[in-house]
């Protein structure tokens, strides 16, 4: 079977809330983009 990979961006939601409230700047919002391998047989996502 082949592999299923996707690109995802994970963002710290507390930082995002603080940015939207103008407490921190956009450059201070922590985020990371990466590639993830999908388990196509999974029945539950955590």
ZIDASUL-V210590 format. One line per field, one symbol per residue. ss: DSSP state (H for helix, E for strand, C for the rest). psi: psi as a letter, one per 30 degrees, with the letter a starting at -180 (. if undefined). Layout:
# ZIDASUL-V210590
ss: ???
psi: ???
This chain:
# ZIDASUL-V210590
ss: CCCEEEEEEEECHHHHHHHHCCCCCHHHCCEEEEEEEECCCCCCCC
psi: klkjklklkkkjfeeeeeefghelleffjklkklkkkkjfgkfkk.
